[in-house]
């Protein structure tokens, strides 16, 4: 459109549309010329023939490696290491939290149900030690979570 406007300013009687059919015809002939298609088809045919000759040989080598047990397939997904490390840390925290909760519940159940005659004087310090260990475990869990910066 710009070229047509410029052409109309330079030569008012000039029509770009009258020149287009000749250019379009030459472009179509150049692009879709049968000789050009024949040349492309011959190259494609040669490549297909070469592939057809190599394919049985390659399949034979592949099957031989498979029969010998020498075929190994490996997959190395890249970029998953940070995600896996984060999931491992998250899982470790969850497990640590569950263990802490289990210790608290276990201590509560044992304090109410555990009554052995003759060792009543040891029950208090034992439960105190258990509670101290549970509190340390919980404090460690809280410290790890706060240190990571993600709550």
C-alpha positions as CSV (number, residue, x, y, z in Angstrom):
1,X,0.0,0.0,0.0
2,X,2.8,2.4,0.8
3,X,4.6,1.6,-2.4
4,X,1.4,2.2,-4.4
5,X,0.9,5.5,-2.7
6,X,4.5,6.6,-3.4
7,X,4.2,5.4,-7.0
8,X,0.9,7.4,-7.4
9,X,2.7,10.6,-6.1
10,X,5.6,10.1,-8.5
11,X,3.6,9.1,-11.5
12,X,-0.1,9.6,-11.2
13,X,-0.9,7.5,-14.2
14,X,1.2,4.5,-12.9
15,X,-0.8,1.4,-11.7
16,X,1.1,-1.2,-9.6
17,X,-1.7,-3.7,-10.1
18,X,-1.0,-3.9,-13.8
19,X,2.5,-5.2,-13.1
20,X,1.6,-7.7,-10.5
21,X,0.4,-10.6,-12.7
22,X,3.7,-10.8,-14.5
23,X,5.6,-11.0,-11.2
24,X,3.2,-13.5,-9.7
25,X,3.4,-15.7,-12.8
26,X,7.2,-15.8,-12.7
27,X,7.2,-16.5,-9.0
28,X,4.7,-19.4,-9.4
29,X,6.6,-20.8,-12.3
30,X,9.8,-20.6,-10.4
31,X,8.4,-22.2,-7.3
32,X,6.2,-24.9,-8.9
33,X,8.2,-25.6,-12.1
34,X,7.9,-29.4,-12.9
35,X,11.7,-29.6,-13.4
36,X,12.2,-28.2,-9.9
37,X,9.8,-30.8,-8.5
38,X,11.5,-33.6,-10.3
39,X,14.9,-32.5,-8.9
40,X,13.5,-32.4,-5.3
41,X,11.8,-35.8,-5.8
42,X,15.0,-37.3,-7.1
43,X,16.9,-36.2,-4.0
44,X,14.1,-37.4,-1.7
45,X,14.0,-40.7,-3.6
46,X,17.8,-41.1,-3.2
47,X,17.6,-40.4,0.6
48,X,14.7,-42.9,0.9
49,X,16.6,-45.5,-0.9
50,X,19.7,-44.9,1.2
51,X,17.5,-45.2,4.3
52,X,16.0,-48.4,3.1
53,X,19.4,-49.9,2.6
54,X,20.7,-48.8,6.0
55,X,17.6,-49.7,8.0
56,X,18.0,-53.5,8.0
57,X,21.6,-53.3,8.9
58,X,20.9,-50.9,11.8
59,X,18.0,-53.1,13.0
60,X,20.2,-56.1,12.9
61,X,22.8,-54.4,15.0
62,X,20.1,-53.2,17.5
63,X,18.7,-56.7,17.8
64,X,22.1,-58.2,18.3
65,X,22.9,-55.7,21.0
66,X,19.6,-56.5,22.6
67,X,20.2,-60.3,22.5
68,X,23.7,-59.9,24.0
69,X,22.3,-57.8,26.8
70,X,24.5,-54.8,25.8
71,X,21.6,-52.5,25.1
72,X,21.2,-49.8,27.8
73,X,18.6,-47.1,27.8
74,X,19.3,-44.2,30.0
75,X,17.3,-41.1,30.8
76,X,18.7,-38.1,32.5
77,X,16.0,-35.5,33.1
78,X,17.7,-32.2,33.7
79,X,16.5,-29.5,35.9
80,X,14.8,-31.8,38.4
81,X,17.7,-31.8,41.0
82,X,16.5,-28.6,42.9
83,X,13.0,-29.9,42.9
84,X,14.0,-33.3,44.2
85,X,16.2,-31.8,46.9
86,X,13.4,-29.5,48.0
87,X,10.9,-32.5,48.1
88,X,13.4,-34.5,50.2
89,X,13.8,-31.6,52.7
90,X,10.0,-31.3,52.8
91,X,9.6,-35.0,53.4
92,X,12.2,-35.0,56.1
93,X,10.4,-32.2,57.9
94,X,7.1,-33.9,57.7
95,X,8.5,-37.1,59.1
96,X,10.2,-35.2,61.9
97,X,7.0,-33.5,62.7
98,X,5.1,-36.8,62.8
99,X,7.7,-38.4,65.0
100,X,7.5,-35.4,67.4
101,X,3.7,-35.6,67.5
102,X,3.9,-39.4,68.1
103,X,6.3,-38.8,71.0
104,X,3.9,-36.3,72.6
105,X,0.9,-38.5,72.2
106,X,2.9,-41.6,73.4
107,X,4.1,-39.7,76.5
108,X,0.5,-38.6,77.3
109,X,-0.8,-42.1,76.9
110,X,2.0,-43.6,79.0
111,X,1.6,-41.0,81.8
112,X,-2.1,-41.9,82.2
113,X,-1.8,-45.7,81.8
114,X,1.7,-46.6,83.1
115,X,1.6,-47.4,86.8
116,X,4.1,-50.0,87.9
117,X,4.3,-50.7,91.7
118,X,7.7,-50.0,93.2
119,X,9.1,-47.6,90.6
120,X,6.7,-44.7,91.1
121,X,9.6,-42.5,92.1
122,X,11.3,-43.1,88.6
123,X,8.2,-42.4,86.5
124,X,8.4,-38.7,86.9
125,X,12.1,-38.3,85.8
126,X,11.6,-40.8,82.9
127,X,8.6,-38.9,81.6
128,X,10.5,-35.6,82.1
129,X,13.4,-36.9,80.1
130,X,11.0,-38.1,77.3
131,X,9.3,-34.7,77.3
132,X,12.7,-33.0,77.1
133,X,13.8,-35.1,74.2
134,X,10.5,-34.4,72.4
135,X,10.8,-30.7,73.1
136,X,14.3,-30.7,71.7
137,X,13.1,-32.5,68.6
138,X,10.3,-30.0,68.2
139,X,12.6,-27.1,68.7
140,X,15.0,-28.5,66.1
141,X,12.1,-28.8,63.6
142,X,11.0,-25.2,64.2
143,X,14.6,-24.0,63.8
144,X,15.0,-25.9,60.5
145,X,11.7,-24.4,59.2
146,X,12.5,-20.9,60.2
147,X,16.1,-21.1,58.9
148,X,14.8,-22.1,55.4
149,X,12.8,-18.9,55.3
150,X,9.6,-20.7,54.1
151,X,6.8,-21.1,56.5
